[in-house]
Structure formats: structure tokens, C-alpha cells
Amino acid sequence: MSYPFTTTRRFALGVVACSMSLVAAHAVAQDEVYPNRPIKVVVPFAAGSASDTVARIVGASLASSLRQPVVIDNKAGAGGTIGAASVAQAAPDGYTLVLTSSSTHSGAAALVKRVPYDGVADFVHVSRIANIPLMLVANPSKNLPDVAALIQASQNKVALNYGYGNASSQIATGTFNTESKVNAQGIPYKSQPPAVSDLIAGQVDYMFGDISVVKAFVDAKKLVPLAVSTTARLPNFSNVPTLQEQGFKNFDLVVWVGLAAPKGTPQAITDKLAQAVSAALKNPEVAAKLTDAGMQVAPLAGEAMKAFAISQQKIWTARADAAGVKPE
């Protein structure tokens, strides 16, 4: 009686082992041919945002090196968490990626009560791409030529308001307002471009914007630059002082953008993507486009990128808490 049972069991185990071998072989085969169809990169903000600019510049290079179309999918809303969440829940096969940022993967937890993902644990952070300086800008008609004038207007009880279109901008403005003792009302937008439009129209008085978003309007004299967030003045804006040289010593926020895949994506795939991003950033034409957009190329991958993402979560959360910015 035991012989048939043993034979059956051995046969079953053999089938399982064979199936597992086939699955493993199939996975390896998939990794070897990846990618064999279009790749979608979700941008959690609207067209024209800094994230969108980066995705389109780097995406074109990835499409060339990986020999597959790279489709940019803008999914704005809820401070970028809608788009990021959609990728956290996507199949971990390397065909749905997300353009990460300090807004969606560093500051979101400090602003949204129930972020539907963990900015570190639910993703494989493939690579950091660039850092983006923030610029404090004002409407020319508001008679706010510099930071001192903005502070003085608040002290004179002038009713001020500011716009923000992502977590980075909101926390940066909250930090600035707290340190400068500027009293102003915040007005939220789905992304930075509409906030900039209202600033130009005079609906809001000032805002912190990604330099890639506000640069063209500053160059056209439609916005007045008051300060930049970097530790040193920017070569293209050498006349614009840094916040630190104006006494804001604790302004250490780093606005960054990168590329990530859903948790569980095979390492062979994420390694291939990281290599493709690295090659793109070494391309002088790609680097020049990012630089011309006001960004600082800052490649970082592997465990170093994961450690950076963790440290930035802590920094942005601490700054939001110190600024009195509460999750909603």
C-alpha cells in the first residue's frame, strides 16, 4: 500500500520541481530579453512640472539605449501620491516605473495623513537623476524686490498669500515662513505650473518654485527672483542671493528627482535600468538639457540611493514638523 503512495508523491514532487525550474528559467529569459515592449514612466505631476521635464529628457535617452518606446504618463493629484501609488501597486516587471521626487518619496508622509504607500519600502529606487534648486519668486507688481521687503510687508500687517503645487514647495515655504516670521496664507495647487500662472496673474504674492519651472518667467521679467535654496549662488543667476547668506542657516532641503520600480522587480531588470540612466546622465547632450533647465545632474544608484531616500524622508519630515506643517 505504501509503494503506490510513495510513487505518487515522488511524481508530484517531480512535477513541482519541474514547474519551479520552468518558472525560474522563464524569469531568467524575461530578464535577458528585457525590455521587449514599451515602458511606461508615470509622472505624478502635470505636464510642464520639473518631474515631467526630467522624465521627457531622460526618457528619450532610455528609449534609445533600451530600444523600446518610453511612454510618459502624467497622473497628477494629491501632491503626487496618486501617481506614485499607482506604480506601487503595479506589476513588478519593469514595464511600469515612476519618476520619484522629494515631494512624493520624502515629504509626502509629512503632508498626507494616509499616504497609500511607503516611499522607501514599496519601491526599488533605481537611481537619482538630478537635484533641483528652489527659487523664491514674487509677482513684480507686489513691490517685493527682495526677502527683506517680503518680511517687512508681513510685519506691516500686509495680507500675504503664497502658492504651492507639491510637497517640496509647501514644506520649503513653511520652513521659510517659520524662520522669517512671515505670516501668510497658503493656497494649494495640483502642481507647480498652475501655481506659477496664478502668481504671474497676481492671485498669489510669492512661492518657492523648482527653478526648472520658474526660470523662463524670471528670464522674461514676469517674476522677481528673491533667493535660491542652494548653498552657493547659481551661475546663471549670480545676482540672486542664497537663503543661507541671508541668515537662513537651517534651510538644508534638497529637492531631488529619480526613477523607481515597484517592490519585487527583479534585480537584473533594475540593474539594467540603472545602467541605462547612468549612461544617459553621462551623455553630454542629456546633461546639457538638464543643466539648461536649471537642474544639477546628480546620479546615485544601488544601496547609496536607498540610504539617501531614507535620510531625505527623515529630513523633510523634521522640517515639516518644525514649520508646523500638518498632514491633511
Contacts in CASP RR format, 6 or more apart in sequence:
PFRMAT RR
TARGET T0000
AUTHOR 0000-0000-0000
METHOD contacts of the structure
MODEL  1
MSYPFTTTRRFALGVVACSMSLVAAHAVAQDEVYPNRPIKVVVPFAAGSA
SDTVARIVGASLASSLRQPVVIDNKAGAGGTIGAASVAQAAPDGYTLVLT
SSSTHSGAAALVKRVPYDGVADFVHVSRIANIPLMLVANPSKNLPDVAAL
IQASQNKVALNYGYGNASSQIATGTFNTESKVNAQGIPYKSQPPAVSDLI
AGQVDYMFGDISVVKAFVDAKKLVPLAVSTTARLPNFSNVPTLQEQGFKN
FDLVVWVGLAAPKGTPQAITDKLAQAVSAALKNPEVAAKLTDAGMQVAPL
AGEAMKAFAISQQKIWTARADAAGVKPE
27 266 0 8 1.000
28 268 0 8 1.000
30 93 0 8 1.000
30 266 0 8 1.000
31 266 0 8 1.000
31 268 0 8 1.000
31 269 0 8 1.000
34 94 0 8 1.000
34 268 0 8 1.000
34 269 0 8 1.000
34 272 0 8 1.000
35 66 0 8 1.000
35 67 0 8 1.000
35 68 0 8 1.000
35 94 0 8 1.000
35 95 0 8 1.000
36 68 0 8 1.000
37 68 0 8 1.000
37 95 0 8 1.000
38 68 0 8 1.000
38 69 0 8 1.000
38 70 0 8 1.000
38 71 0 8 1.000
38 95 0 8 1.000
39 62 0 8 1.000
39 63 0 8 1.000
39 66 0 8 1.000
39 68 0 8 1.000
39 69 0 8 1.000
39 70 0 8 1.000
39 71 0 8 1.000
39 94 0 8 1.000
39 95 0 8 1.000
39 96 0 8 1.000
39 97 0 8 1.000
40 70 0 8 1.000
40 71 0 8 1.000
40 73 0 8 1.000
40 95 0 8 1.000
40 96 0 8 1.000
40 97 0 8 1.000
41 55 0 8 1.000
41 59 0 8 1.000
41 70 0 8 1.000
41 71 0 8 1.000
41 72 0 8 1.000
41 73 0 8 1.000
41 97 0 8 1.000
41 98 0 8 1.000
41 99 0 8 1.000
41 259 0 8 1.000
42 73 0 8 1.000
42 75 0 8 1.000
42 83 0 8 1.000
42 84 0 8 1.000
42 86 0 8 1.000
42 87 0 8 1.000
42 96 0 8 1.000
42 97 0 8 1.000
42 98 0 8 1.000
42 99 0 8 1.000
43 49 0 8 1.000
43 51 0 8 1.000
43 52 0 8 1.000
43 55 0 8 1.000
43 72 0 8 1.000
43 73 0 8 1.000
43 74 0 8 1.000
43 75 0 8 1.000
43 98 0 8 1.000
43 99 0 8 1.000
44 51 0 8 1.000
44 75 0 8 1.000
44 76 0 8 1.000
44 77 0 8 1.000
44 79 0 8 1.000
44 80 0 8 1.000
44 81 0 8 1.000
44 82 0 8 1.000
44 83 0 8 1.000
44 84 0 8 1.000
44 98 0 8 1.000
44 99 0 8 1.000
44 101 0 8 1.000
44 103 0 8 1.000
44 104 0 8 1.000
45 51 0 8 1.000
45 52 0 8 1.000
45 74 0 8 1.000
45 76 0 8 1.000
45 77 0 8 1.000
45 79 0 8 1.000
45 80 0 8 1.000
45 103 0 8 1.000
45 166 0 8 1.000
45 190 0 8 1.000
45 191 0 8 1.000
45 192 0 8 1.000
46 52 0 8 1.000
46 74 0 8 1.000
46 76 0 8 1.000
46 190 0 8 1.000
46 191 0 8 1.000
46 193 0 8 1.000
46 194 0 8 1.000
47 74 0 8 1.000
47 193 0 8 1.000
48 191 0 8 1.000
48 193 0 8 1.000
48 213 0 8 1.000
49 76 0 8 1.000
49 166 0 8 1.000
49 191 0 8 1.000
49 192 0 8 1.000
49 193 0 8 1.000
49 210 0 8 1.000
49 213 0 8 1.000
50 101 0 8 1.000
50 132 0 8 1.000
50 192 0 8 1.000
50 210 0 8 1.000
50 212 0 8 1.000
50 213 0 8 1.000
50 255 0 8 1.000
50 257 0 8 1.000
50 293 0 8 1.000
50 295 0 8 1.000
51 99 0 8 1.000
51 101 0 8 1.000
51 257 0 8 1.000
52 72 0 8 1.000
52 74 0 8 1.000
52 99 0 8 1.000
53 212 0 8 1.000
53 293 0 8 1.000
53 295 0 8 1.000
54 99 0 8 1.000
54 129 0 8 1.000
54 130 0 8 1.000
54 257 0 8 1.000
54 258 0 8 1.000
54 290 0 8 1.000
54 295 0 8 1.000
55 72 0 8 1.000
55 99 0 8 1.000
56 72 0 8 1.000
57 286 0 8 1.000
57 289 0 8 1.000
57 290 0 8 1.000
57 293 0 8 1.000
58 129 0 8 1.000
58 259 0 8 1.000
58 277 0 8 1.000
58 280 0 8 1.000
58 281 0 8 1.000
58 286 0 8 1.000
59 70 0 8 1.000
59 72 0 8 1.000
59 280 0 8 1.000
60 70 0 8 1.000
61 276 0 8 1.000
61 279 0 8 1.000
61 280 0 8 1.000
61 283 0 8 1.000
61 286 0 8 1.000
62 70 0 8 1.000
62 273 0 8 1.000
62 276 0 8 1.000
62 277 0 8 1.000
62 280 0 8 1.000
63 69 0 8 1.000
63 70 0 8 1.000
65 276 0 8 1.000
65 279 0 8 1.000
65 280 0 8 1.000
66 272 0 8 1.000
66 276 0 8 1.000
75 82 0 8 1.000
75 83 0 8 1.000
75 86 0 8 1.000
76 82 0 8 1.000
76 83 0 8 1.000
76 190 0 8 1.000
76 191 0 8 1.000
77 83 0 8 1.000
77 190 0 8 1.000
77 191 0 8 1.000
78 112 0 8 1.000
79 103 0 8 1.000
79 104 0 8 1.000
79 108 0 8 1.000
79 111 0 8 1.000
79 112 0 8 1.000
79 165 0 8 1.000
79 166 0 8 1.000
79 167 0 8 1.000
79 190 0 8 1.000
80 103 0 8 1.000
80 104 0 8 1.000
80 108 0 8 1.000
80 166 0 8 1.000
80 167 0 8 1.000
81 104 0 8 1.000
81 108 0 8 1.000
81 112 0 8 1.000
81 115 0 8 1.000
81 116 0 8 1.000
81 117 0 8 1.000
83 98 0 8 1.000
83 104 0 8 1.000
84 98 0 8 1.000
84 100 0 8 1.000
84 104 0 8 1.000
84 105 0 8 1.000
84 108 0 8 1.000
84 117 0 8 1.000
84 119 0 8 1.000
85 115 0 8 1.000
85 116 0 8 1.000
85 117 0 8 1.000
87 96 0 8 1.000
87 97 0 8 1.000
87 98 0 8 1.000
87 123 0 8 1.000
87 260 0 8 1.000
87 261 0 8 1.000
87 262 0 8 1.000
88 116 0 8 1.000
88 117 0 8 1.000
88 122 0 8 1.000
88 123 0 8 1.000
88 262 0 8 1.000
88 263 0 8 1.000
89 117 0 8 1.000
89 262 0 8 1.000
90 96 0 8 1.000
90 262 0 8 1.000
91 262 0 8 1.000
92 261 0 8 1.000
92 262 0 8 1.000
92 263 0 8 1.000
92 264 0 8 1.000
92 265 0 8 1.000
92 266 0 8 1.000
93 265 0 8 1.000
93 269 0 8 1.000
94 261 0 8 1.000
94 262 0 8 1.000
94 265 0 8 1.000
94 269 0 8 1.000
94 270 0 8 1.000
94 273 0 8 1.000
96 261 0 8 1.000
96 262 0 8 1.000
97 126 0 8 1.000
97 259 0 8 1.000
97 260 0 8 1.000
97 261 0 8 1.000
97 273 0 8 1.000
98 104 0 8 1.000
98 123 0 8 1.000
98 259 0 8 1.000
98 260 0 8 1.000
98 261 0 8 1.000
99 257 0 8 1.000
99 258 0 8 1.000
99 259 0 8 1.000
100 123 0 8 1.000
100 125 0 8 1.000
100 257 0 8 1.000
100 258 0 8 1.000
100 259 0 8 1.000
100 260 0 8 1.000
100 309 0 8 1.000
101 166 0 8 1.000
101 168 0 8 1.000
101 255 0 8 1.000
101 256 0 8 1.000
101 257 0 8 1.000
101 258 0 8 1.000
102 167 0 8 1.000
102 168 0 8 1.000
102 253 0 8 1.000
102 254 0 8 1.000
102 255 0 8 1.000
102 256 0 8 1.000
102 257 0 8 1.000
102 312 0 8 1.000
102 316 0 8 1.000
103 166 0 8 1.000
103 167 0 8 1.000
103 168 0 8 1.000
103 169 0 8 1.000
104 119 0 8 1.000
104 167 0 8 1.000
105 119 0 8 1.000
105 120 0 8 1.000
105 123 0 8 1.000
105 125 0 8 1.000
105 260 0 8 1.000
105 309 0 8 1.000
105 312 0 8 1.000
105 313 0 8 1.000
106 167 0 8 1.000
106 168 0 8 1.000
106 256 0 8 1.000
106 309 0 8 1.000
106 312 0 8 1.000
106 313 0 8 1.000
106 315 0 8 1.000
106 316 0 8 1.000
107 167 0 8 1.000
107 168 0 8 1.000
107 171 0 8 1.000
107 313 0 8 1.000
107 316 0 8 1.000
107 317 0 8 1.000
107 320 0 8 1.000
108 115 0 8 1.000
108 119 0 8 1.000
108 167 0 8 1.000
109 115 0 8 1.000
109 119 0 8 1.000
109 313 0 8 1.000
109 317 0 8 1.000
109 327 0 8 1.000
110 167 0 8 1.000
110 171 0 8 1.000
110 316 0 8 1.000
110 317 0 8 1.000
110 320 0 8 1.000
110 321 0 8 1.000
110 325 0 8 1.000
110 327 0 8 1.000
111 167 0 8 1.000
111 170 0 8 1.000
111 171 0 8 1.000
111 320 0 8 1.000
111 325 0 8 1.000
111 327 0 8 1.000
111 328 0 8 1.000
112 327 0 8 1.000
112 328 0 8 1.000
113 327 0 8 1.000
113 328 0 8 1.000
117 123 0 8 1.000
119 309 0 8 1.000
119 313 0 8 1.000
120 306 0 8 1.000
120 309 0 8 1.000
120 310 0 8 1.000
120 313 0 8 1.000
121 263 0 8 1.000
122 262 0 8 1.000
122 263 0 8 1.000
123 260 0 8 1.000
123 261 0 8 1.000
123 262 0 8 1.000
123 263 0 8 1.000
124 260 0 8 1.000
124 261 0 8 1.000
124 262 0 8 1.000
124 263 0 8 1.000
124 264 0 8 1.000
124 265 0 8 1.000
124 270 0 8 1.000
125 258 0 8 1.000
125 260 0 8 1.000
125 302 0 8 1.000
125 305 0 8 1.000
125 306 0 8 1.000
125 309 0 8 1.000
126 258 0 8 1.000
126 259 0 8 1.000
126 260 0 8 1.000
126 261 0 8 1.000
126 270 0 8 1.000
126 273 0 8 1.000
126 274 0 8 1.000
126 277 0 8 1.000
126 301 0 8 1.000
126 305 0 8 1.000
127 258 0 8 1.000
127 259 0 8 1.000
127 273 0 8 1.000
127 274 0 8 1.000
127 277 0 8 1.000
127 278 0 8 1.000
127 299 0 8 1.000
127 300 0 8 1.000
127 301 0 8 1.000
127 302 0 8 1.000
127 305 0 8 1.000
128 256 0 8 1.000
128 257 0 8 1.000
128 258 0 8 1.000
128 298 0 8 1.000
128 299 0 8 1.000
128 300 0 8 1.000
128 301 0 8 1.000
128 305 0 8 1.000
128 308 0 8 1.000
129 256 0 8 1.000
129 257 0 8 1.000
129 258 0 8 1.000
129 259 0 8 1.000
129 277 0 8 1.000
129 281 0 8 1.000
129 290 0 8 1.000
129 297 0 8 1.000
129 298 0 8 1.000
129 299 0 8 1.000
130 256 0 8 1.000
130 257 0 8 1.000
130 258 0 8 1.000
130 290 0 8 1.000
130 295 0 8 1.000
130 296 0 8 1.000
130 297 0 8 1.000
130 298 0 8 1.000
131 254 0 8 1.000
131 255 0 8 1.000
131 256 0 8 1.000
131 295 0 8 1.000
131 296 0 8 1.000
131 298 0 8 1.000
132 210 0 8 1.000
132 211 0 8 1.000
132 212 0 8 1.000
132 255 0 8 1.000
132 256 0 8 1.000
132 257 0 8 1.000
132 294 0 8 1.000
132 295 0 8 1.000
132 296 0 8 1.000
133 210 0 8 1.000
133 211 0 8 1.000
133 228 0 8 1.000
133 229 0 8 1.000
133 230 0 8 1.000
133 234 0 8 1.000
133 255 0 8 1.000
133 294 0 8 1.000
133 295 0 8 1.000
133 296 0 8 1.000
134 168 0 8 1.000
134 169 0 8 1.000
134 172 0 8 1.000
134 208 0 8 1.000
134 209 0 8 1.000
134 210 0 8 1.000
134 211 0 8 1.000
134 228 0 8 1.000
134 229 0 8 1.000
134 253 0 8 1.000
134 255 0 8 1.000
135 208 0 8 1.000
135 209 0 8 1.000
135 210 0 8 1.000
135 211 0 8 1.000
135 214 0 8 1.000
135 215 0 8 1.000
135 218 0 8 1.000
135 225 0 8 1.000
135 226 0 8 1.000
135 227 0 8 1.000
135 228 0 8 1.000
135 229 0 8 1.000
135 237 0 8 1.000
135 240 0 8 1.000
136 147 0 8 1.000
136 176 0 8 1.000
136 206 0 8 1.000
136 207 0 8 1.000
136 208 0 8 1.000
136 209 0 8 1.000
136 225 0 8 1.000
136 226 0 8 1.000
136 227 0 8 1.000
136 228 0 8 1.000
136 229 0 8 1.000
136 243 0 8 1.000
137 199 0 8 1.000
137 206 0 8 1.000
137 207 0 8 1.000
137 208 0 8 1.000
137 209 0 8 1.000
137 214 0 8 1.000
137 217 0 8 1.000
137 218 0 8 1.000
137 223 0 8 1.000
137 224 0 8 1.000
137 225 0 8 1.000
137 226 0 8 1.000
138 144 0 8 1.000
138 150 0 8 1.000
138 199 0 8 1.000
138 205 0 8 1.000
138 206 0 8 1.000
138 223 0 8 1.000
138 224 0 8 1.000
138 226 0 8 1.000
139 199 0 8 1.000
139 200 0 8 1.000
139 202 0 8 1.000
139 204 0 8 1.000
139 205 0 8 1.000
139 206 0 8 1.000
139 223 0 8 1.000
139 224 0 8 1.000
140 221 0 8 1.000
140 222 0 8 1.000
140 223 0 8 1.000
140 224 0 8 1.000
141 202 0 8 1.000
142 202 0 8 1.000
142 205 0 8 1.000
142 206 0 8 1.000
143 149 0 8 1.000
143 153 0 8 1.000
144 150 0 8 1.000
144 153 0 8 1.000
144 205 0 8 1.000
144 206 0 8 1.000
144 224 0 8 1.000
144 226 0 8 1.000
145 224 0 8 1.000
145 226 0 8 1.000
146 226 0 8 1.000
147 180 0 8 1.000
147 226 0 8 1.000
147 227 0 8 1.000
147 241 0 8 1.000
147 243 0 8 1.000
147 246 0 8 1.000
150 160 0 8 1.000
150 180 0 8 1.000
150 182 0 8 1.000
150 206 0 8 1.000
150 226 0 8 1.000
151 180 0 8 1.000
151 181 0 8 1.000
151 182 0 8 1.000
153 160 0 8 1.000
154 160 0 8 1.000
154 180 0 8 1.000
154 181 0 8 1.000
154 182 0 8 1.000
154 183 0 8 1.000
154 184 0 8 1.000
155 181 0 8 1.000
159 185 0 8 1.000
160 182 0 8 1.000
160 183 0 8 1.000
160 184 0 8 1.000
160 185 0 8 1.000
160 205 0 8 1.000
160 206 0 8 1.000
161 184 0 8 1.000
161 185 0 8 1.000
161 186 0 8 1.000
161 187 0 8 1.000
161 204 0 8 1.000
161 205 0 8 1.000
162 173 0 8 1.000
162 177 0 8 1.000
162 184 0 8 1.000
162 185 0 8 1.000
162 186 0 8 1.000
162 187 0 8 1.000
162 204 0 8 1.000
162 205 0 8 1.000
162 206 0 8 1.000
162 207 0 8 1.000
163 169 0 8 1.000
163 173 0 8 1.000
163 186 0 8 1.000
163 187 0 8 1.000
163 188 0 8 1.000
163 189 0 8 1.000
163 195 0 8 1.000
163 198 0 8 1.000
163 199 0 8 1.000
163 204 0 8 1.000
163 206 0 8 1.000
163 207 0 8 1.000
164 170 0 8 1.000
164 173 0 8 1.000
164 186 0 8 1.000
164 187 0 8 1.000
164 188 0 8 1.000
164 189 0 8 1.000
164 195 0 8 1.000
164 207 0 8 1.000
164 208 0 8 1.000
165 188 0 8 1.000
165 189 0 8 1.000
165 190 0 8 1.000
165 191 0 8 1.000
165 192 0 8 1.000
165 194 0 8 1.000
165 195 0 8 1.000
166 191 0 8 1.000
166 192 0 8 1.000
167 316 0 8 1.000
168 208 0 8 1.000
168 210 0 8 1.000
168 253 0 8 1.000
168 255 0 8 1.000
169 192 0 8 1.000
169 195 0 8 1.000
169 207 0 8 1.000
169 208 0 8 1.000
169 209 0 8 1.000
169 210 0 8 1.000
170 188 0 8 1.000
170 325 0 8 1.000
171 253 0 8 1.000
171 316 0 8 1.000
171 319 0 8 1.000
171 320 0 8 1.000
171 323 0 8 1.000
171 325 0 8 1.000
172 208 0 8 1.000
172 229 0 8 1.000
172 251 0 8 1.000
172 253 0 8 1.000
172 255 0 8 1.000
173 186 0 8 1.000
173 207 0 8 1.000
173 208 0 8 1.000
174 320 0 8 1.000
174 323 0 8 1.000
174 324 0 8 1.000
174 325 0 8 1.000
175 250 0 8 1.000
175 251 0 8 1.000
175 253 0 8 1.000
175 319 0 8 1.000
175 322 0 8 1.000
175 323 0 8 1.000
176 182 0 8 1.000
176 208 0 8 1.000
176 243 0 8 1.000
176 248 0 8 1.000
176 251 0 8 1.000
177 183 0 8 1.000
177 184 0 8 1.000
177 323 0 8 1.000
178 322 0 8 1.000
178 323 0 8 1.000
178 324 0 8 1.000
179 248 0 8 1.000
179 250 0 8 1.000
179 251 0 8 1.000
180 248 0 8 1.000
184 205 0 8 1.000
184 206 0 8 1.000
187 195 0 8 1.000
187 198 0 8 1.000
187 203 0 8 1.000
187 204 0 8 1.000
189 195 0 8 1.000
189 198 0 8 1.000
192 209 0 8 1.000
192 210 0 8 1.000
192 213 0 8 1.000
193 213 0 8 1.000
195 204 0 8 1.000
195 207 0 8 1.000
195 209 0 8 1.000
196 207 0 8 1.000
196 209 0 8 1.000
196 213 0 8 1.000
196 214 0 8 1.000
196 217 0 8 1.000
196 223 0 8 1.000
198 204 0 8 1.000
199 205 0 8 1.000
199 206 0 8 1.000
199 207 0 8 1.000
199 223 0 8 1.000
200 217 0 8 1.000
200 222 0 8 1.000
200 223 0 8 1.000
206 226 0 8 1.000
208 229 0 8 1.000
210 255 0 8 1.000
211 228 0 8 1.000
211 234 0 8 1.000
211 294 0 8 1.000
211 295 0 8 1.000
212 293 0 8 1.000
212 294 0 8 1.000
212 295 0 8 1.000
214 223 0 8 1.000
214 225 0 8 1.000
215 236 0 8 1.000
215 293 0 8 1.000
215 294 0 8 1.000
217 223 0 8 1.000
218 224 0 8 1.000
218 225 0 8 1.000
218 237 0 8 1.000
225 237 0 8 1.000
225 240 0 8 1.000
226 240 0 8 1.000
227 240 0 8 1.000
227 241 0 8 1.000
227 242 0 8 1.000
227 243 0 8 1.000
227 246 0 8 1.000
228 234 0 8 1.000
228 237 0 8 1.000
228 240 0 8 1.000
228 241 0 8 1.000
228 242 0 8 1.000
228 243 0 8 1.000
229 242 0 8 1.000
229 243 0 8 1.000
229 251 0 8 1.000
229 253 0 8 1.000
229 255 0 8 1.000
230 242 0 8 1.000
231 242 0 8 1.000
231 244 0 8 1.000
232 242 0 8 1.000
233 240 0 8 1.000
233 241 0 8 1.000
233 242 0 8 1.000
234 240 0 8 1.000
234 294 0 8 1.000
236 294 0 8 1.000
243 251 0 8 1.000
244 251 0 8 1.000
252 315 0 8 1.000
253 315 0 8 1.000
253 316 0 8 1.000
253 319 0 8 1.000
254 312 0 8 1.000
254 315 0 8 1.000
256 298 0 8 1.000
256 308 0 8 1.000
256 312 0 8 1.000
257 295 0 8 1.000
259 273 0 8 1.000
259 277 0 8 1.000
261 269 0 8 1.000
261 270 0 8 1.000
261 273 0 8 1.000
274 301 0 8 1.000
274 302 0 8 1.000
277 299 0 8 1.000
277 301 0 8 1.000
278 299 0 8 1.000
278 301 0 8 1.000
280 286 0 8 1.000
281 287 0 8 1.000
281 290 0 8 1.000
281 297 0 8 1.000
281 299 0 8 1.000
287 297 0 8 1.000
290 296 0 8 1.000
290 297 0 8 1.000
291 297 0 8 1.000
300 308 0 8 1.000
END
